[in-house]
Amino acid sequence: MLTRFREVYGSHALHLLTLVAGFALFGYVVATIKPAALWNTHSWWQSIAVWFAAAIIVHDLALFPLYALLDRVLVAAHREQPAPGRRLPVLNYVRIPALGAGLTLLLFLPGIIKQGAPAYLAATGQTQDPFLGRWLLLAAAMFATSAVIYAIRLVVDDRATPARLGGKTPEGDDRLNEALCSVAVAALVAGCGGAGSPVQPSAASPTSASPAEPARAPVPAVPPAGRVVPLPNGPEGIAIGTSRVAAIAVRNPAAIVLVDASSGAVRRTIPTSGAARHLSLAGPDGPVLVALETSDELVEMSLADGDVVSMTTGVGRQPHDAARTADGTIVVTNELGGGVVFVRDGAVISSLPAGPPQPGGVAAVGRYAAVADVQGNGVWVYDGSSRQQVAQKQIGTKLTHALGLSDDLVAIVDTVGDAVLIERIDPQITEVARVDAPGKPYGLAYDAQRRRLYVTLTATNQMQVIDLADTAKPRILGLVPTVQQPNSVAVERLSGAVLITGSNPSGGLQIVTADQLPKA
């Protein structure tokens, strides 16, 4: 039966079973990552499908003939060697480590040649410097292990020669061979583990400390002020342009919803590849900066029609927030990777892994970007033009978000410390004022024309209104009842109306007009 199958098929049945298993695995991978992921619509040459096809062609037309030729040369050289008496063949003791070195070279080649260094640094907070040295050590370990095994086999073989000549093989010989093979496999696995291990964690590596989070809001005890427009799917961040169009991030399913800031009417819903937590504006009327936490992308989106102006991939691990400094550099907080990522013209230009272990909110303050650490009470300041850290200071208890008030002032939410901190950035950090905000403050918005700062209190379903006519002596004007879970707030600059998103499962957009807000 098997003989007939081999005649018809041309090979052993195991060959067919292996092919079927390979195609099944390939089908599983495609079904998991989705066919759309195989093609990069922005850069076709970076598509998985293109590289997969190129790898097949390069291997079959170039690499296979090359290493087949090298193997023929090795075999020919081995056959020409004189064989005094019995000699243990050395061929496979060269082949196996050479094959291992070649395969690991292909595996780690992108890291060795530092391909995609900015994206790698942004995503991991680590450099690719160790790849070459570790691959060389791995290759040396494989050849050394093979040489040791060959030397042991020579000794064993010489001692076993009399028994073999008598027609007997020592009983322990096979056991020794198995043990040596196990040693070789263990050495290769250990070497691969060492070569693939990450570089020494930088100061930006996340710690085990729990980050500051908004409170889980209870059901409101009083009706919210103004009016509430239905907005389901878990609304979060909100930003409003001078055209009175508001962009709102919803998370389930992920999308950006454009609404009329006056009426709350939905103008357009734009699905996104990942969910965003916070939104900001790159200019007075956009584009909107959308940091997609679940797909590690930054999208710049037009407020007018929702068209994508640019999309930047590889902006860290769970990018939390983004802000554009005066020189045009976009600073993205790399929440799970630590530090920040710098973006210009739709591309990552550099990153700084050192800095806040788990950066949260970021605010543009003139040419600088101020970043709050959600794991602790640190504020880091970066220069957008030089892309360097220029200041750092410990303030408050546990911070979450930041908002630029002017070219040298920033408001920072101390969520755990129940306060809002006003700081001057020049670029050193100097405290200007502290405002008590009991109730787990979280969302921030500022009306520069009326000098009003709005702070959402997530534990009490309220919004605090603060007069900043004198930033050194802020005055609390009052509290406004809000929708449940008021995580984000924004101001419509022309009318002075305030919009608040209710980030509870049922959602909701609260619109409070200027005449419904506390007066000075």
N, C-alpha and C positions, 0 to 999 in steps of 0.2 A: 504493500500500500504506500509506504513512505517512499519507496524507490520510484513507483509510478508518479507520485506527486512531484518528486524532485525532477523527473524527466519533463513533466508538463510545465511546472512553475519555474524551474531553472535554479532552485536553491532549496535549502532545508526549510521545513515548516516553521521553525523558530524564527527565520528571517521574516516571514509573513506576519507572524504574531507580533514581532518587534515593531514592524512598520505600522500595523493597526494600532498598537498601543501609542506609538508616537503621534499618529494623526489624531487619536482620541485626546491625547494631552494637548495638542495644538488647538483642537476645537474647544476644549475647556478654557484655555487661556483667552482665546478670542471672545468666547461668550462672557467671560468674567470682566475683561477690560472694555468690552464693546467694540464692534468694528470701527466706529467713528474715531476711536483713540489711535487707530493704526495710521491715520493720516493727519498731518499738521497743516491746516489750511493757511497758516501765516508764513511758514517756512517749509516748503515741500521737501527740501533736502534733509530736514530734521525728522521726517516721518519714520515711524517704526517700520512700516512696510518697505520703504526705500532702503533702509539700512539692512533689513532682513534679506531682501533680494540681493543687495550688493555683497553681503557676507557670503551668500551661497555662490555667487559668481566668482568672487575673489578666492574663495577656498578651492573650488573645483578647477579653476583655470590657472591659479598662481601658486597657492600654498600647497595643495596636494602634490603637484608635480615636483615642487621644490623639496619637500621633506621625503618624498619617495626616492628622489635622486640621492639625497644625503644618506638615506638608509641603504641604498644600493652600494654607495661608496664605502660605508661602514662594513657591510657584509663582505665586500670584495677584499678590503684590507684585513678583515679577520681571517678569511680563507687563505691568504698569502702567508700568514704567520706560521712558522714551523711548530710542530706539535711534538715536543719531546716527551715521550711516554704518554701518560694520561694528562689531559689538561682540561680544567673546567672552563666552558665557554664564557667569555666575558661580554658577549654581544648584548644580552638583555639587561645587564647591569649598567650599560650605557644608554640603551634605548629608553628604559623606563624613566630615569630622572630627566633625560633630555625632553621626553614627551611631557612630563609634568612641568618642566620649566617653560616649555613653549606654550602650553595651555594656560598657565597662570599669567604669562606675559600678555596673551590676548585678553584675558579676563581683567587685568589691572592696567592695561595700556592707556585708557582714558585718564586715569589718575596719574600714571607715570609721566605722560606728556602734558598734564595739567589742562586737559580739555574741559571747557566750561568751568574754569576756576571760580569766577564770581558767583555763578549760580550754586556751585557746590558749597562755597563758603557761606552764602546766604541761607542755604537750606540746612546746613549742619553746624555752622559756627566753627568749622575746622578747616585747615588747609590741606592741600594734597602733597605737601613736601615729603612725607614719610614713604610714599608709595614706591619710589625707585629703590631706596635703600632696603626696604622690607622685601621687595621682590628679589633683589640680589641675595639677601640672607636666606630667603626661602629656597632659591635655586641651589645655593651652596649647601644648605642642609640636605636637600634631596640627593645631590651627588655624593656628599659625605656619608649619608646613611647607606646608599648603595655600595660605596667602597668598603665600608665596615662589614656589611653583610657578605660581600664577595670575599673579603679576607677570611671571615669566619668559615665560609663554605669551603675555601681552599684547605684550611686546616682540617676540617671535618672530613673532607673528601680524601685527603692524604691518609688520615688514620683509618678510614673505612676501606681503603684499597685492598688490603689482604683479605678481608672478609668477602668483598665483592668478587675477588679473583677465585675464591672458593665457592662461589655461587650463592653466597648469603649477603644480605644487606642488614646492617645494624638496625635493631628495632627502633632506636631513638632517632634515626636519621630523619624520618618523615615528620616526627614531632618537632625536631629542630627547624626543619624547613617551614612548618606552619608558624612556629614562634617567630622566626625571622621575618616572615611575610607580615605577621601582625605588627611587629616593630616598625616595619617600613610604612605600613598603612597609618599607624599612629603618628609617625614622624611627619608624614605628608599632611595629615589632618591638622596636626599642631602647627605646622608651618603655614598652612592656608589660613588658620585662625589668626595667627600673628600678623600675616600680611594684610588681612582684611579688617583688622581691628582699627577703630578710629584713633585719631591723634589724641594726645593728652587734652582733656577738656579745658577749655579756656575759662576765663572768669565769667563768661556768659552762660555756662552750662546751667540749666534749670536745677533748682534745689527742691527738696521735698516740702518746703514750707507751703502752706495753703494760701492761694491768692485771695485778695479782697474781691468780694462779689456783691452785687446788689442784694437787698433783703428779698425774701419771698413775701410779696405783699398780700395782706389779707383782703377780703372782700370789702370795698369801700363802705364806710359807715354813713357817709353823706353823699348826695348826688354830686357828680363833677360839675365844675363851673362851665359856662359856655354851652357848647353842644358837642355831641359825640357822633361821628360818622362811622358806620361799620367798615372795618378793614381787617379781614381775617388773615390767617396763615402766619401768625406770630410776628407782627411788625416790630422792628427794632430801631436802627439808626434813621435819622431824618436830616435833610439839608434843604434849604429854601434859597432860590436865586432871586435876583432883582426882577425877573420876569414873572414872579409870583407862582412859579412852578415848584412844587416840592417833590423831592425824590425820597422814597421810603424803602428800606430794605425789609423784605419779608423772608422767612426762613423755611417755611414748610408748605408748599415747595419753594425753593430758593428763587427769588426774583427781585427786581427793582420796579416799584410801582410809582409812576408819575401821576401826581394829583394836582388839582387846582387848589392853591393854598387858601383861597377865600371861601370856596364852597366845599372842598374835600372831594369833589367829583374826580373819578379816576379817568385820566387821559389815555394812559397806555401802561401795559404790564410787560416787562422785558425779562424773560427767564434767564437765569445765570447758571454757570457751571458749578458754582459753589455758593454757600450762604455767607452773607456779610453781617457783621455786628454793628459797625459804625460807618457813617458817611461824612464826608467833608467836601468843601468846594475848593477847586484850584484857582478860581477867580470869582468875581462878584456874581456872575451868572453861569458858573460852571467852567469846565466840565466837572462832573461829580467824580470824586475819588472813591472807588469801591474796592475795599480790601476783602477778597473772598477767602474766608478762613478755611473752608473745607476743601478748596482746590488749590490753595497756595498761589493765587494770582492777584494781580492788581489791574482793575479795569478803569479807564477814564471814559465816562459816558456823557453824551450831550444831554443837557436839560431840556432842550427844545423838542427833540424827537426821540430820545433814548438810543440814538445810534452810538455804537462803540467807537470812540476816537482812537484808543489804543488798548492793547492787552499785553501785560508783562507777566511772564511765567517765572517760576523759581524765586519768588520773593519771600523766602523763608518757610518756616513751618508754622502754620496757622497765623498768617498776618492779621493783626488785630485792628490796626488803625493806620491812617496815612495823612500827611499834611505837606503842602507845597510851600517851601521857603521863598523869600523875595527874589532869589536868583534863579528860580525855576526848578530847583531840585526837589524831588518828592522823597520824603523820608517815611519809610514803612517800618512799623514795629514788628519784629520777628518774635512773636509771643512765646512759642515753644522752643525756638532755637537760640533765643537770647540776642541782645543787641539790636541793631537796625540795619536796614537795607536802603541803599540810595539808588533812585531811578531817574533817568532822564531820557526823553524821546522814546519812551516805550521799551527801554532796556535797562537791565541792572548794570550799573557802572562800578559799584563797589559795595562793601558792607563792612561793618565793624561788629564782630562777635563779642568783644569785651564791652561791658556796660551793664545795664539792668538784666538780671537773670531771667525775668519774665516781664518784658515791657508791655504796657497796656496802651493808655492814651498818649497821643502826640499832638502838640500844638505848634503852629508856625508863629514865631515871634521875630518879625523882620527877617534877617538873614539866618536866624537860628531856629532850631527845632528843640523844644523841651519835651522830654519823654518821662512818663511816670512809671515806676516799677510796681506791679500789682502784688508782688510777693513781700514787699517791704516798704520802707519810707524813703526811697531814693528818687532823686530827680537828676537826669542826665541831660546835658545841653550839647548839641552838635552844630557845627558850622556847615551850612548847606553847600557853600562854594568850595571849601577845602575838604569837606567830607571827613572831618576829624572831630573827636570829642574835645570840647573846650572847657567844660565845667561839670562838677558833680557835687551834690549836697544832700545830706540826710535831713528830711523835714517830715513833720506829721507822724502818723502811726502806720496806716496802710493806705496807699493811694490807688486810684483807678484811672481817672481821666484828666485831661488838660485842655484848656481853651485859650487861644491868644486873644488878649484884650486890646493890644496896640503893638507898636514896633518894639516895645521894651517891657511890656507887662503880660503876665500869664496868670490864669486862675487854675488851680489844681484841686481836685476833689480828694479829700481824706475820708474815704468811705467808712473805714473802721473807727477813725477818730472823730466822726460826726462834725466835720468842719470843711470850710472852703478856704484855701490859702491863696493870697494874692502875693506874687513874687515878681521882683524886677530881674530881668535878664540883660546883662551888659558886657560880656556873656556870663559873668559870675552871678550867682544866685543870691539875692538879698530879699529878706522878708519885708513886705510892705504892710500887710494887714492879715488878720485871721478873723473869719466869721463863723460863729457857731451855727451848725446846721444839723440838729438832732433828728435822727430818722433815716440813717443810712443814705446819705446824699450820693447821687450817681450821675445823672444827666446834667449837662451844662449848655446854656445858650446866652448870648450877649447881644443887646441892642445898643450899638455904639452911638446912635443918634440920640437916644433918650437916656443913655448911661445906666441901663438896667441890666442886672445879671440875674438869670433864672436858673434855679437849682432844683432838680426833682428829688424828693425824699421817698425812697422806695418802701421803707418800713411803715409809712403812715399814709401813703397815697396822697401826697401833697406836693406843691411846688412853692419854694421860697422865693420871694422877690426882694432883691437887694439893690439899693441905690448906690451907685459908684461915682456920683458927682465928685466926691473927694475920695480917691482910692485909698488914702491913708486912714480914712475914717468911714468905712462902709456903714450904711444904715439899713436895717431890715424893715421893709415896708409892710410885709404881711405874708400870709399863706393862702394858697389857692387850692381847693380840693380838686383832685385829678381822677382820671380813670385808674383802674387797677393795674399795678405794676408799671409805673411811669418811668421807664428806663431811659428814654431819650426825649429831647425837647429842641425846638428851633424857633427862630423869630422871623416873621415876615417883615422886612425892614421898612417898607413904604407905609404900611398901616399900623405897624407895631403889634399885630396879632401874634399870639403864641400858639404853636401846635405841639401837642404831646402825644407820643405813641404809647398805647397800652399793650405791653408785651406779654399779656396773659394769653392762653390758648384761643379764646374767642376774639381777642384783638380789639381794635378800636382806635380811631384818630380823634383826639379832642382839640377843638378850635376855640380859643379864648380871645375875644377881640380886645383891643386896647382899653375900651371904656369899662371892661369887666375886670381889669387888673387893679391891684391896690395903687393908690395915688400917694405922692410924696407928702 
